[in-house]
Amino acid sequence: MSSHADGGGAGAERILLVDDDPGVLQALQRVIRLGLRGADGGRCTVDAFASADAALAVAQRVPYALAISDYRMPGRDGVEFLMALRELQPDCARIILSGYSDLNLLLSAINRLEIARFISKPWTDHELLAALDHVLAIRRLTLENRRLADQVRVRSGELSPQEAERRRLELLEPGITEVQWGEDGSFILEDPGEPTP
């Protein structure tokens, strides 16, 4: 099961939800749709998946500001999912949900994965929204600080304007600056609707 919910405006922050319980996914979508606003004041775009593998397939081509994953899922658990997502999108903030009380294992995962928050099930809507808003605000500040630092590096000659622009584009669309070359020296364009080999 996957659902792509409420689309935000251009530049809207995208949130990725992964939980094998459809009821939890619906509850998260409802809370986020009704109560969370992006940096531009509009609604965040929410993509929800019941499978970690399905979410990762989409995350290969769609950038996310925040991922929220259940801890215990069949197949790939939340820790494995967030580790794979971090490889694809290192700037995506990560939150893990759990209804289980194995805190030692979760704390180890939180430290290894640099997870922004652990939220226990059941949650209160107010606390969940406050946590999401806080995590997104920290992410925005981190990215803005990085952008400003790159501007200083360009002015001081430590970074070329082209590299600064490449970094900016990669942040907006991960993978956009990776070019695949053909044997004849041409570059290969992929149709976003076609699966990659």
Contacts in CASP RR format, 6 or more apart in sequence:
PFRMAT RR
TARGET T0000
AUTHOR 0000-0000-0000
METHOD contacts of the structure
MODEL  1
MSSHADGGGAGAERILLVDDDPGVLQALQRVIRLGLRGADGGRCTVDAFA
SADAALAVAQRVPYALAISDYRMPGRDGVEFLMALRELQPDCARIILSGY
SDLNLLLSAINRLEIARFISKPWTDHELLAALDHVLAIRRLTLENRRLAD
QVRVRSGELSPQEAERRRLELLEPGITEVQWGEDGSFILEDPGEPTP
1 22 0 8 1.000
1 25 0 8 1.000
1 49 0 8 1.000
1 50 0 8 1.000
1 51 0 8 1.000
2 47 0 8 1.000
2 48 0 8 1.000
2 49 0 8 1.000
2 50 0 8 1.000
2 51 0 8 1.000
2 54 0 8 1.000
2 55 0 8 1.000
2 58 0 8 1.000
3 25 0 8 1.000
3 29 0 8 1.000
3 47 0 8 1.000
3 48 0 8 1.000
4 45 0 8 1.000
4 46 0 8 1.000
4 47 0 8 1.000
4 48 0 8 1.000
5 29 0 8 1.000
5 33 0 8 1.000
5 45 0 8 1.000
5 46 0 8 1.000
5 47 0 8 1.000
5 48 0 8 1.000
6 29 0 8 1.000
6 33 0 8 1.000
6 43 0 8 1.000
6 44 0 8 1.000
6 45 0 8 1.000
6 46 0 8 1.000
7 43 0 8 1.000
7 45 0 8 1.000
7 46 0 8 1.000
8 42 0 8 1.000
8 43 0 8 1.000
8 44 0 8 1.000
8 45 0 8 1.000
9 40 0 8 1.000
9 42 0 8 1.000
9 43 0 8 1.000
9 45 0 8 1.000
11 40 0 8 1.000
12 38 0 8 1.000
12 40 0 8 1.000
12 42 0 8 1.000
12 43 0 8 1.000
12 44 0 8 1.000
12 45 0 8 1.000
13 38 0 8 1.000
13 39 0 8 1.000
13 44 0 8 1.000
13 45 0 8 1.000
13 65 0 8 1.000
13 66 0 8 1.000
13 136 0 8 1.000
14 44 0 8 1.000
14 45 0 8 1.000
14 46 0 8 1.000
14 47 0 8 1.000
14 62 0 8 1.000
14 63 0 8 1.000
14 64 0 8 1.000
14 65 0 8 1.000
14 66 0 8 1.000
15 32 0 8 1.000
15 36 0 8 1.000
15 44 0 8 1.000
15 45 0 8 1.000
15 46 0 8 1.000
15 47 0 8 1.000
15 64 0 8 1.000
15 65 0 8 1.000
15 66 0 8 1.000
15 67 0 8 1.000
15 68 0 8 1.000
15 132 0 8 1.000
16 47 0 8 1.000
16 49 0 8 1.000
16 55 0 8 1.000
16 58 0 8 1.000
16 59 0 8 1.000
16 64 0 8 1.000
16 66 0 8 1.000
16 67 0 8 1.000
16 68 0 8 1.000
16 85 0 8 1.000
16 92 0 8 1.000
17 25 0 8 1.000
17 28 0 8 1.000
17 29 0 8 1.000
17 46 0 8 1.000
17 47 0 8 1.000
17 48 0 8 1.000
17 49 0 8 1.000
17 67 0 8 1.000
17 68 0 8 1.000
17 69 0 8 1.000
18 48 0 8 1.000
18 49 0 8 1.000
18 50 0 8 1.000
18 51 0 8 1.000
18 52 0 8 1.000
18 55 0 8 1.000
18 67 0 8 1.000
18 68 0 8 1.000
18 69 0 8 1.000
18 70 0 8 1.000
18 73 0 8 1.000
18 78 0 8 1.000
18 81 0 8 1.000
19 25 0 8 1.000
19 28 0 8 1.000
19 48 0 8 1.000
19 50 0 8 1.000
19 69 0 8 1.000
19 70 0 8 1.000
19 73 0 8 1.000
19 97 0 8 1.000
20 50 0 8 1.000
20 51 0 8 1.000
20 70 0 8 1.000
20 73 0 8 1.000
20 74 0 8 1.000
21 50 0 8 1.000
21 70 0 8 1.000
22 50 0 8 1.000
24 70 0 8 1.000
24 97 0 8 1.000
24 121 0 8 1.000
25 48 0 8 1.000
25 49 0 8 1.000
25 50 0 8 1.000
28 46 0 8 1.000
28 48 0 8 1.000
28 68 0 8 1.000
28 128 0 8 1.000
29 46 0 8 1.000
29 48 0 8 1.000
31 125 0 8 1.000
31 128 0 8 1.000
31 129 0 8 1.000
32 44 0 8 1.000
32 46 0 8 1.000
32 129 0 8 1.000
32 132 0 8 1.000
33 43 0 8 1.000
33 46 0 8 1.000
35 129 0 8 1.000
36 43 0 8 1.000
36 44 0 8 1.000
36 129 0 8 1.000
36 132 0 8 1.000
36 133 0 8 1.000
36 136 0 8 1.000
37 43 0 8 1.000
37 44 0 8 1.000
38 44 0 8 1.000
38 136 0 8 1.000
39 136 0 8 1.000
39 140 0 8 1.000
44 65 0 8 1.000
47 55 0 8 1.000
47 58 0 8 1.000
47 62 0 8 1.000
47 64 0 8 1.000
49 55 0 8 1.000
49 58 0 8 1.000
52 69 0 8 1.000
52 73 0 8 1.000
52 75 0 8 1.000
52 76 0 8 1.000
52 77 0 8 1.000
52 78 0 8 1.000
52 80 0 8 1.000
52 81 0 8 1.000
52 84 0 8 1.000
53 76 0 8 1.000
55 67 0 8 1.000
55 81 0 8 1.000
55 85 0 8 1.000
56 81 0 8 1.000
56 84 0 8 1.000
56 85 0 8 1.000
56 88 0 8 1.000
59 67 0 8 1.000
59 85 0 8 1.000
59 88 0 8 1.000
59 89 0 8 1.000
59 92 0 8 1.000
60 88 0 8 1.000
60 196 0 8 1.000
61 192 0 8 1.000
63 89 0 8 1.000
63 92 0 8 1.000
63 171 0 8 1.000
63 172 0 8 1.000
63 173 0 8 1.000
63 174 0 8 1.000
64 85 0 8 1.000
64 89 0 8 1.000
64 92 0 8 1.000
65 92 0 8 1.000
65 93 0 8 1.000
65 136 0 8 1.000
65 139 0 8 1.000
66 92 0 8 1.000
66 93 0 8 1.000
66 94 0 8 1.000
66 95 0 8 1.000
66 132 0 8 1.000
66 135 0 8 1.000
66 136 0 8 1.000
66 139 0 8 1.000
67 82 0 8 1.000
67 85 0 8 1.000
67 92 0 8 1.000
67 93 0 8 1.000
67 94 0 8 1.000
67 95 0 8 1.000
68 95 0 8 1.000
68 96 0 8 1.000
68 97 0 8 1.000
68 119 0 8 1.000
68 132 0 8 1.000
69 78 0 8 1.000
69 81 0 8 1.000
69 82 0 8 1.000
69 94 0 8 1.000
69 95 0 8 1.000
69 96 0 8 1.000
69 97 0 8 1.000
70 78 0 8 1.000
70 96 0 8 1.000
70 97 0 8 1.000
70 98 0 8 1.000
71 77 0 8 1.000
71 78 0 8 1.000
71 79 0 8 1.000
71 96 0 8 1.000
71 97 0 8 1.000
71 98 0 8 1.000
71 99 0 8 1.000
71 100 0 8 1.000
71 106 0 8 1.000
72 78 0 8 1.000
72 98 0 8 1.000
72 99 0 8 1.000
72 100 0 8 1.000
73 81 0 8 1.000
76 84 0 8 1.000
78 96 0 8 1.000
79 96 0 8 1.000
79 109 0 8 1.000
79 113 0 8 1.000
82 94 0 8 1.000
82 96 0 8 1.000
82 109 0 8 1.000
82 113 0 8 1.000
82 115 0 8 1.000
83 112 0 8 1.000
83 113 0 8 1.000
85 92 0 8 1.000
85 94 0 8 1.000
86 92 0 8 1.000
86 94 0 8 1.000
86 113 0 8 1.000
86 114 0 8 1.000
88 174 0 8 1.000
89 174 0 8 1.000
91 139 0 8 1.000
91 142 0 8 1.000
91 143 0 8 1.000
91 171 0 8 1.000
93 116 0 8 1.000
93 135 0 8 1.000
93 136 0 8 1.000
93 138 0 8 1.000
93 139 0 8 1.000
94 113 0 8 1.000
94 114 0 8 1.000
94 115 0 8 1.000
94 116 0 8 1.000
95 115 0 8 1.000
95 116 0 8 1.000
95 117 0 8 1.000
95 118 0 8 1.000
95 119 0 8 1.000
95 131 0 8 1.000
95 132 0 8 1.000
95 135 0 8 1.000
96 106 0 8 1.000
96 109 0 8 1.000
96 110 0 8 1.000
96 115 0 8 1.000
96 117 0 8 1.000
96 118 0 8 1.000
96 119 0 8 1.000
97 119 0 8 1.000
97 120 0 8 1.000
97 121 0 8 1.000
97 123 0 8 1.000
98 106 0 8 1.000
98 118 0 8 1.000
98 119 0 8 1.000
98 120 0 8 1.000
98 121 0 8 1.000
99 120 0 8 1.000
99 121 0 8 1.000
99 122 0 8 1.000
106 118 0 8 1.000
109 115 0 8 1.000
110 118 0 8 1.000
116 135 0 8 1.000
116 138 0 8 1.000
116 139 0 8 1.000
117 131 0 8 1.000
117 135 0 8 1.000
119 127 0 8 1.000
119 128 0 8 1.000
119 131 0 8 1.000
143 171 0 8 1.000
146 167 0 8 1.000
147 168 0 8 1.000
150 159 0 8 1.000
150 164 0 8 1.000
150 167 0 8 1.000
150 168 0 8 1.000
151 164 0 8 1.000
153 159 0 8 1.000
153 164 0 8 1.000
154 160 0 8 1.000
154 161 0 8 1.000
154 164 0 8 1.000
166 177 0 8 1.000
169 176 0 8 1.000
169 177 0 8 1.000
170 176 0 8 1.000
170 177 0 8 1.000
179 187 0 8 1.000
180 187 0 8 1.000
180 188 0 8 1.000
180 190 0 8 1.000
181 187 0 8 1.000
181 188 0 8 1.000
182 188 0 8 1.000
190 196 0 8 1.000
END
